[in-house]
Amino acid sequence: MTGTGGEIFWVFARRAPADPLEHVGAVKASSEAIACVYARMNYKERPWRDMCVVPRGAFYGPAPESP
C-alpha cells in the first residue's frame, strides 16, 4: 500500500464502458486528491477507462482484518 500516513482508499477501475468496476487495490493517502495520484501511479499496468478511489470508511460492513 502506498503512502506513509492518512486514510486508506480502495481503488476500483474498469477497462471498457460496459465493464463493471472491479476492486484493483488500495492506497493510503492524506487526501482524496493524493489518493487519486497514488492510484494512477500504482495501477497503471492496464489501460483503465475509469478509475475511482473511495475512502474505506464509506463502506458499511465489517472492517478487513489486519495481518
Sequence and secondary structure as in RCSB ss.txt:
>XXXX:A:sequence
MTGTGGEIFWVFARRAPADPLEHVGAVKASSEAIACVYARMNYKERPWRDMCVVPRGAFYGPAPESP
>XXXX:A:secstr
   SSSEEEEEEEESSTTS  EEEEEEEESSHHHHHHHHHHHTTTS  SEEEEEEGGGS S      
